[in-house]
Amino acid sequence: MRLKRLCHPLAVVLVVLSSLSFAQRAAGQRQAAPLTFRKTSDNLYEILGGRGANGGAFIGGDGVLLIDSKMDEASVNQVLVEIKKLTDKPVKYMVNTHADGDHVNGNRYLPPGTTFVAHENCRKEFFHTTRDGAPSQWSDPKLSAFVPSITYRTKMDIYLGDRRVELWYFGVGHTTGDTVVYFPEEKTAFVGDQVFLGRTPLIHAYKGGNSFENVKTLTKMLETLDAEHFCTGHSNVTDREGVKGSIASMRQRQEKVKALIEKGKSLDEIRAEFGPDEAQLIAIIHNEISAAKK
């Protein structure tokens, strides 16, 4: 005899309430950390928390230069409130280290008169299709004022009064348009997403990023700059040894993938030799090595 499965109304209510409670907890866990300014020198700050990547603020002689703009209006407003506590000088420049949304979406909420600056490839990548092939939001003419209007190719200096800020391009890495913002007096560099510490590095292959070029780019950066402190988009500030460790870690992955390819291992078999959080990067390295052999 087939038994009928009965569902008591109270049970349905409990299941729904439980699901809502779980969803609310999950949403709470996704809430952004409070936005804070971490002072690195008398005039230079690392901007942490809020929605979006870590950024920076530099108070020069006649204005403020910001590095990366968070993701939403609330976070940008918090940045502007904190700046007002430090100076009455206007925000003059926004330097975007690259075109990922967590670094640039807040551009549209910055004060009128802000000049947006980036590498020439970064500007192009504002208009790149998304990872799933959808058109870029920045193609909307209403947002054109918030796309970088000043670009450079290899190096550019910005002066705020008598204080110089250096913008450097060392090559392809996380994307094709990554800028290093260097403050020579402070010996501090803001490197965006070219260095990840404590988590798997992210290479945007769909935008032309390349893990092998990333190694070359970071090596060239260390050879060129006498920086002692490196502020990153998603990790704590690090030193030269931290950057060297990031380079070495990427090389180790590349060498291991290459050795496994030479043994005839498939991509799935190679991925199994690494942690699950490394799957995307390992696939990219695998594809880069395979393409180089053709």
RABEL-V962713 format. One record per backbone hydrogen bond with DSSP energy under -0.5 kcal/mol. NH is the residue of the N-H (numbers start at 0). CO is the residue of the C=O. Records with the same first field share a line. If there is no record, write none. Layout:
NH = CO / CO
This chain:
5 = 3
7 = 5
10 = 7
11 = 7
12 = 8
13 = 9
14 = 10
15 = 11
16 = 12
17 = 13
18 = 14
19 = 15
20 = 16
21 = 17
22 = 18
23 = 19
24 = 20
25 = 21
26 = 22
27 = 23
28 = 24
29 = 25
30 = 27
35 = 47
37 = 35 / 45
38 = 36
39 = 43
40 = 43
44 = 56
45 = 37
46 = 54
47 = 35 / 45
49 = 32
51 = 49
52 = 101
53 = 232
54 = 46
55 = 66
56 = 44
57 = 64
58 = 42
59 = 57 / 62
60 = 159
63 = 89
64 = 57
65 = 92
66 = 55
67 = 65 / 94
68 = 102
70 = 50
71 = 50
75 = 71
76 = 72
77 = 73
78 = 74
79 = 75
80 = 76
81 = 77
82 = 78
83 = 79
84 = 80
85 = 81 / 82
86 = 82
91 = 63 / 89
92 = 63
93 = 114
94 = 65
95 = 93 / 116
96 = 94
102 = 99
103 = 99
104 = 100
105 = 69
106 = 103
107 = 104
108 = 105
109 = 106
113 = 110
114 = 91
116 = 93
117 = 149
119 = 151
122 = 118
123 = 119
124 = 120
125 = 121 / 122
126 = 122 / 123
127 = 124
129 = 133
132 = 129
137 = 125
138 = 135
139 = 136
142 = 139
143 = 140
145 = 142
146 = 143
148 = 115
149 = 115
151 = 117
155 = 166
157 = 164
159 = 162
160 = 158
162 = 159
164 = 157
165 = 181
166 = 155
167 = 165 / 179
168 = 153
172 = 174
178 = 96
179 = 167
180 = 178 / 189
181 = 165 / 179
182 = 187
183 = 181
185 = 182
186 = 182
187 = 182
188 = 228
189 = 180
190 = 188 / 230
193 = 190
202 = 200
203 = 173
204 = 202
206 = 203
207 = 204
208 = 203
209 = 172
213 = 209
214 = 210
215 = 211
216 = 212
217 = 213
218 = 214
219 = 215
220 = 216
221 = 217
222 = 218
223 = 219
224 = 220
227 = 186
228 = 186
229 = 237
230 = 188
232 = 191
237 = 229
242 = 238
243 = 239
244 = 240
245 = 241
246 = 242
247 = 243
248 = 244
249 = 245
250 = 246
251 = 247
252 = 248
253 = 249
254 = 250
255 = 251
256 = 252
257 = 253
258 = 254
259 = 255
260 = 256
261 = 257
262 = 258
263 = 260
264 = 259
269 = 265
270 = 266
271 = 267
272 = 269
273 = 270
277 = 274
278 = 275
281 = 277
282 = 278
283 = 279
284 = 280
285 = 281
286 = 282
287 = 283
288 = 284
289 = 285
290 = 286
291 = 287
292 = 288
293 = 289 / 290
